Amino acid sequence: MRWSKTSPIMIALFTVLLVTVSAAQVNGKNATMYRASKLMGTAVENPQGEHLGTIKDVVLDLATGRSAYVILGFGGFLGRHEKYCAIPWTALMPKAGTKAAVDRFVLNIDKDELKNAPGFDRNTWPDMADHQWGAQVHAYYGLPPYWEQREASVQGSAIS
């Protein structure tokens, strides 16, 4: 493999990916750090307990250092014809009452709604840096885009 200008970026991305930060409640304690490698393959279900899919990847915004999306894989059979969806990180909640390590997340969406969610093929990813695309994804889940949440919190803290 040839060392190029993108190799240090890839190493930095991998390092940041291993220390993805998120706030959660696990067994009554605040768990504020998750290893991204432990999130891969974690089950996601809706509040009714129906299995929706599994986490396939985590997408980071390197400019802000925030976790932007969790990639959920669902449908298909044995991984074939599986649909991928970018789920805003803030749409997921650790399942209450799970073991010390988060082994399940809850996404408040019906299975049919998820089938109609904006998705993509695992070999053809959208440009996730495109704010127009991201705004559509966040709107589908009824959430403000993560970059607007950050701007609002930065402006709010500058005022106080």
Salt bridges, closest charged atoms under 4 A:
GLU45 OE2 - LYS95 NZ 2.73
GLU45 OE1 - ARG104 NH1 3.43
GLU82 OE2 - LYS56 NZ 3.57
ASP103 OD2 - LYS99 NZ 3.84
ASP112 OD1 - LYS115 NZ 3.84
